[in-house]
């Protein structure tokens, strides 16, 4: 591990020199690329510098163990116990930092929430989940932009697609992909029977143009009159856009904006991210039979969590974690769940790297 950390330290200093090079500063693309790598390595510097200092102190103290003074020996042994405990802490911290990271972790997110089985009740719970995620993002200082929405008419969503922008958004949201099940008594249920409904959540890393190159010739773009309540502008112009990516068959529609141009731009954002996800899914499929993460595959058909209203509990089935704090979680306090999922994923990754 020390050899690897020394390589990282050397690379960090090399990048620091490059960032101070006037030629690099003038090349915005190259400078941004170097700055990103430099920022990623920076988190190693503090712990590694402290580790080197602690290891040096241990060597110095061990040399003093031959001192004939019993009082001095006792002090040295006490120092060594403290230093070795700190060394273990720092090594564990650095081991986690060295764990292979998801290259998408720093990306923004395309969040897709769709009502599944359960009719209107599923649509209402889709709205509850969207509110939960919006609150969570706001707490983190991230921005949420609705890209497309299809409402049920009673305050629910058949589908809502949103962009979440913020550093590390994907690293926190990625564990939310899958089927979320809700058990509660609907307001319209006179007999008080508990209904079970389901909502599907898909979390996609937002793809940039450098991630996915789309040939305009591969796109079929159809425009049509948007449908909506109230007979406003929606039926007057062909502002709605449907884009089909012919090679993959992926279709994205957007009709929320009055401007056809804006609808097209939003649809392309979603399309680009879905294409990136498809490419990554195809790659992952090849190794899925060999290695399957303990926190789940992120498959949208996989039931990952149950929200039980009568008992006020939330259970994440991937890690067998139950929290009796449903109201707080629905207000966006989901860090405890995400922290546990992250810890499990890191343990799995460390196990497969032989660390």
MARKOLBA-323502 format. One line per field, with one value per residue (C-alpha): x, y, z. Coordinates in Angstrom, 2 decimals, always signed. Layout:
<zanus>
u	c(X; ...) $
v	c(Y; ...) $
w	c(Z; ...) $
</zanus>
This chain:
<zanus>
u	c(+0.00; +2.85; +4.34; +0.98; +0.63; +4.12; +3.15; +0.02; +2.10; +4.56; +1.71; +0.02; +3.17; +3.63; +0.06; +0.62; +3.56; +1.47; -1.33; +1.21; +2.45; +1.23; +0.87; -1.47; -3.48; -4.21; -5.49; -8.85; -9.72; -6.35; -6.32; -9.78; -8.72; -5.57; -7.46; -10.01; -7.28; -5.42; -8.60; -9.20; -5.67; -5.74; -7.80; -4.86; -2.31; -3.38; -3.76; -0.60; +1.48; +0.26; +0.92; +4.53; +4.96; +3.43; +5.64; +8.71; +7.68; +7.24; +10.77; +12.19; +10.34; +11.36; +14.99; +14.42; +13.20; +16.81; +16.92; +17.81; +15.48; +12.22; +10.20; +11.40; +10.60; +7.06; +6.52; +7.90; +5.64; +2.61; +3.53; +4.01; +0.57; -1.04; +0.99; +0.31; -3.41; -3.30; -1.26; -4.00; -6.69; -4.81; -4.04; -7.73; -8.73; -6.21; -7.23; -10.81; -9.56; -7.64; -10.76; -11.65; -14.17; -17.09; -15.92; -19.40; -19.47; -18.70; -21.32; -24.71; -27.81; -30.82; -33.50; -36.49; -39.45; -42.37; -45.55; -45.80; -48.47; -51.09; -52.87; -53.50; -51.88; -48.62; -48.78; -49.18; -46.22; -44.15; -44.85; -43.84; -40.53; -39.84; -40.46; -38.14; -35.33; -35.88; -35.62; -32.46; -30.85; -31.73; -30.20; -26.97; -27.04; -27.73; -30.15; -33.13; -34.63; -37.76; -37.14; -40.41; -43.53; -46.73; -49.23; -52.15; -54.49; -54.88; -51.45; -49.51; -47.08; -47.28; -43.71; -41.33; -37.80; -35.46; -31.85; -29.90; -26.75; -24.10; -20.67; -20.91; -24.66; -24.38; -22.25; -25.17; -28.16; -26.91; -28.13; -31.73; -32.24; -34.82; -38.38; -39.62; -42.64; -45.14; -47.62; -50.31; -54.05; -55.08; -57.19; -59.88; -60.03; -63.15; -62.56; -59.08; -57.33; -53.59; -52.64; -49.25; -48.05; -44.75; -42.73; -39.70; -36.70; -33.87; -30.75; -28.54; -25.22; -25.79; -23.71; -21.72; -21.06; -17.55; -19.06; -21.51; -21.11; -24.45; -24.49; -27.41; -28.08; -28.90; -31.77; -35.39; -37.01; -40.80; -42.72; -46.34; -48.90; -48.48; -51.41; -52.34; -55.11; -56.80; -56.48; -53.63; -50.73; -50.26; -52.66; -51.80; -48.29; -46.20; -43.83; -43.59; -40.59; -40.05; -36.50; -35.72; -32.12; -32.29; -29.26; -30.49; -34.23; -34.27; -37.13; -37.40; -40.29; -40.55; -43.48; -43.16; -41.70; -43.55; -40.46; -39.75; -36.04; -36.06; -38.00; -35.46; -32.52; -34.07; -34.90; -31.32; -29.98; -32.10; -31.34; -27.58; -27.72; -29.88; -27.46; -24.51; -26.41; -27.14; -23.46; -22.47; -25.17; -23.92; -20.37; -21.47; -23.54; -20.37; -19.06; -22.39; -22.29; -18.83; -19.43; -22.65; -22.58; -24.01; -26.00; -27.76; -27.27; -29.20; -31.57; -34.81; -36.81; -35.20; -37.25; -34.86; -36.88; -40.25; -41.96; -44.50; -46.75; -48.76; -45.53; -43.63; -40.67; -38.45; -36.60; -33.78; -33.78; -30.26; -28.57; -31.40; -31.57; -34.81; -35.23; -38.30; -38.22; -40.45; -41.60; -37.99; -36.91; -39.79; -38.64; -35.34; -33.25; -31.88; -28.17; -28.25; -29.56; -27.10; -24.14; -24.89; -25.22; -21.96; -20.12; -21.38; -20.34; -16.85; -16.47; -17.48; -15.01; -12.17; -12.94; -12.61; -9.39; -7.81; -7.12) $
v	c(+0.00; +2.40; +2.01; +2.87; +5.92; +7.12; +6.89; +8.95; +11.55; +11.87; +12.21; +14.85; +17.00; +16.52; +17.74; +20.70; +21.79; +21.40; +23.56; +26.35; +26.08; +29.13; +27.00; +24.60; +27.47; +28.79; +25.40; +25.34; +21.76; +20.36; +22.51; +21.26; +17.66; +18.08; +20.02; +17.19; +14.57; +16.84; +17.31; +13.55; +12.88; +15.71; +13.68; +11.27; +13.94; +14.82; +11.25; +10.04; +12.94; +12.21; +8.48; +9.15; +11.36; +8.73; +5.97; +8.17; +8.79; +5.04; +4.37; +7.09; +5.75; +2.14; +3.28; +4.59; +1.26; +0.38; +3.28; +1.91; +4.36; +2.44; +5.67; +6.62; +3.12; +3.34; +6.71; +5.36; +2.29; +4.53; +6.71; +3.63; +2.28; +5.60; +5.97; +2.42; +2.88; +6.05; +4.26; +1.60; +4.29; +6.12; +2.91; +1.95; +5.41; +5.24; +1.68; +2.93; +5.82; +3.32; +1.23; +1.36; +4.13; +4.27; +6.60; +8.14; +9.11; +12.79; +13.16; +14.85; +12.68; +12.00; +10.75; +8.88; +7.91; +5.90; +4.62; +0.84; -1.52; +0.10; +2.63; +6.07; +5.03; +4.22; +7.64; +9.36; +7.47; +8.41; +12.04; +11.29; +9.80; +12.75; +15.12; +13.02; +13.16; +16.88; +17.61; +15.49; +17.28; +20.70; +19.75; +18.91; +22.22; +20.53; +21.88; +19.91; +20.65; +18.87; +17.69; +15.88; +15.14; +13.20; +13.87; +11.70; +14.60; +13.87; +15.07; +12.04; +11.26; +8.57; +9.57; +12.36; +12.85; +15.37; +16.45; +16.75; +18.86; +18.83; +17.46; +13.76; +13.56; +10.22; +8.70; +9.25; +8.65; +5.55; +3.12; +4.27; +2.42; -0.33; -1.00; +0.87; -0.78; +1.06; -0.51; +1.86; +2.49; +4.74; +7.79; +6.49; +3.09; +3.06; -0.35; +0.55; -2.25; -1.91; -1.75; -2.56; -0.42; -0.10; +2.69; +2.22; +4.51; +4.75; +6.78; +7.52; +9.40; +12.46; +11.99; +14.83; +15.16; +13.78; +10.63; +9.86; +11.04; +11.00; +11.11; +13.37; +10.92; +8.28; +10.38; +10.55; +13.67; +13.99; +17.05; +17.02; +19.00; +18.55; +17.16; +18.69; +19.94; +23.31; +23.79; +26.27; +26.66; +22.93; +22.30; +25.31; +24.56; +21.50; +22.21; +18.63; +16.58; +12.84; +11.67; +8.11; +6.87; +4.42; +2.18; +1.43; +1.98; +4.33; +6.86; +10.04; +12.52; +15.98; +18.41; +20.53; +23.66; +26.04; +26.13; +23.22; +24.08; +23.77; +20.49; +19.11; +20.15; +18.48; +15.32; +15.09; +15.31; +12.33; +10.44; +10.86; +9.53; +6.55; +5.63; +5.83; +3.62; +1.08; +0.90; +0.44; -2.18; -4.13; -4.03; -5.02; -7.92; -9.68; -9.83; -10.03; -13.83; -13.73; -10.97; -9.53; -6.69; -7.42; -4.19; -5.33; -4.93; -1.67; -3.45; -1.49; -4.73; -5.54; -4.78; -2.82; -1.13; -1.26; +1.72; +0.44; +3.27; +1.44; +0.39; +3.60; +1.64; +1.50; -1.71; -1.91; -5.52; -5.45; -4.98; -6.17; -2.76; -1.59; +1.95; +2.96; +6.56; +6.65; +10.32; +11.59; +9.54; +10.85; +14.37; +13.60; +12.32; +9.33; +9.71; +6.85; +4.46; +5.66; +5.53; +1.89; +0.98; +2.80; +0.99; -2.37; -1.54; -0.51; -3.73; -5.72; -3.81; -4.27; -7.99; -8.32; -6.33; -8.62; -5.75) $
w	c(+0.00; +0.83; -2.66; -4.21; -1.94; -2.88; -6.56; -5.84; -3.95; -6.84; -9.34; -7.14; -7.07; -10.82; -11.41; -9.04; -11.22; -14.38; -12.96; -12.45; -16.05; -18.08; -21.23; -19.42; -17.91; -21.41; -22.59; -20.75; -21.69; -20.60; -17.45; -16.40; -16.96; -14.83; -12.14; -11.82; -11.37; -8.93; -6.83; -6.75; -5.45; -2.91; -0.41; -0.02; +0.88; +4.44; +5.77; +3.98; +5.31; +8.84; +8.40; +7.40; +10.48; +12.78; +11.33; +11.86; +15.49; +16.02; +14.74; +17.02; +20.05; +19.37; +19.43; +22.96; +24.33; +25.26; +27.71; +31.19; +32.95; +33.79; +33.87; +30.38; +29.10; +30.47; +28.77; +25.48; +25.60; +26.28; +23.29; +21.09; +22.01; +21.05; +17.84; +16.64; +17.23; +15.13; +12.45; +12.17; +11.86; +9.11; +7.22; +7.32; +6.07; +3.22; +2.35; +1.86; -0.28; -2.42; -2.96; -6.69; -7.19; -9.53; -12.33; -12.38; -8.68; -9.28; -12.02; -11.87; -11.94; -14.12; -11.72; -13.17; -10.96; -12.36; -10.73; -10.92; -9.63; -7.44; -9.67; -8.16; -4.87; -6.71; -8.38; -5.01; -3.59; -6.66; -5.70; -2.08; -3.24; -5.54; -2.63; -0.43; -2.98; -3.62; +0.12; +0.34; -2.62; -1.22; +2.14; +0.28; -1.58; -4.93; -7.54; -8.89; -12.31; -13.52; -17.09; -17.75; -15.72; -16.33; -13.54; -12.44; -11.73; -7.98; -6.89; -8.04; -10.86; -13.51; -14.29; -13.31; -14.67; -13.06; -13.23; -9.95; -10.13; -7.41; -6.63; -5.81; -6.51; -8.29; -5.49; -3.08; -5.35; -7.18; -4.51; -5.02; -8.34; -8.07; -6.93; -3.86; -2.24; -0.03; +2.39; +3.66; +3.87; +0.95; +1.85; -0.51; +1.26; +3.43; +5.02; +6.28; +4.38; +3.78; +0.10; -1.36; -4.27; -6.09; -7.66; -9.90; -9.50; -12.03; -11.26; -14.27; -14.25; -16.41; -19.53; -21.00; -24.72; -24.20; -22.60; -25.38; -28.95; -30.77; -34.55; -35.60; -38.44; -35.80; -34.47; -35.59; -34.17; -34.22; -33.08; -32.01; -30.07; -26.34; -24.39; -21.07; -18.85; -19.23; -22.98; -22.65; -25.08; -25.11; -27.98; -30.12; -31.38; -32.08; -29.17; -27.85; -29.00; -29.31; -30.07; -31.15; -31.10; -34.00; -33.13; -29.59; -30.00; -27.00; -27.13; -25.06; -25.08; -23.56; -23.67; -20.52; -22.11; -24.45; -26.65; -28.99; -28.73; -24.92; -25.04; -27.51; -25.29; -22.24; -24.18; -25.46; -21.86; -20.86; -24.06; -23.68; -20.11; -21.08; -23.88; -21.46; -19.00; -21.74; -22.72; -19.06; -18.49; -21.51; -20.12; -16.62; -17.90; -18.98; -15.39; -13.55; -13.36; -11.75; -9.23; -7.89; -5.36; -1.93; -2.08; -5.24; -8.93; -9.18; -11.54; -11.78; -11.44; -8.09; -4.96; -2.80; -0.06; +1.72; +3.38; +5.93; +7.13; +9.85; +11.58; +10.76; +9.43; +6.38; +5.47; +2.95; +1.78; +0.32; +3.69; +5.99; +7.66; +9.29; +10.63; +12.65; +11.44; +8.37; +8.77; +9.01; +5.99; +3.88; +4.81; +3.04; +5.96; +4.05; +4.84; +7.37; +4.72; +2.10; +4.53; +5.37; +1.68; +0.90; +3.72; +2.47; -1.10; +0.07; +2.08; -1.00; -3.19; -0.67; -0.49; -4.26; -4.46; -1.90; +0.48) $
</zanus>
